[in-house]
Amino acid sequence: RQRCELADDDLITHPVSDELLDVDAAITSLSQVRPQAAEVAKMRVFGGMTIDEVATYLDITPRNAKRMWTYGRAWIVRETRR
């Protein structure tokens, strides 16, 4: 492998959509009520982690992770439809 320098022109930038900002705001408001459910939602939405991966990382059972994800997902849907 050969090391090379990247120029600013080599960076790929994607504009952040309003929808993504709305999801982030919903997760932030969820963290005020249910911090651990908000963590699960962040890992699922932004990290692309599976329920089992989230459970392992947070040291909880997959059943609890799934329950928190169900709650968090419902919260996000409700908040983003306002």
Secondary structure, 3 states (H helix, E strand, C coil): CCCCCCCHHHCCCCCCCHHHHHHHHHHHHHHHHCHHHHHHHHHHHCCCCCHHHHHHHHCCCHHHHHHHHHHHHHHHHHHHCC
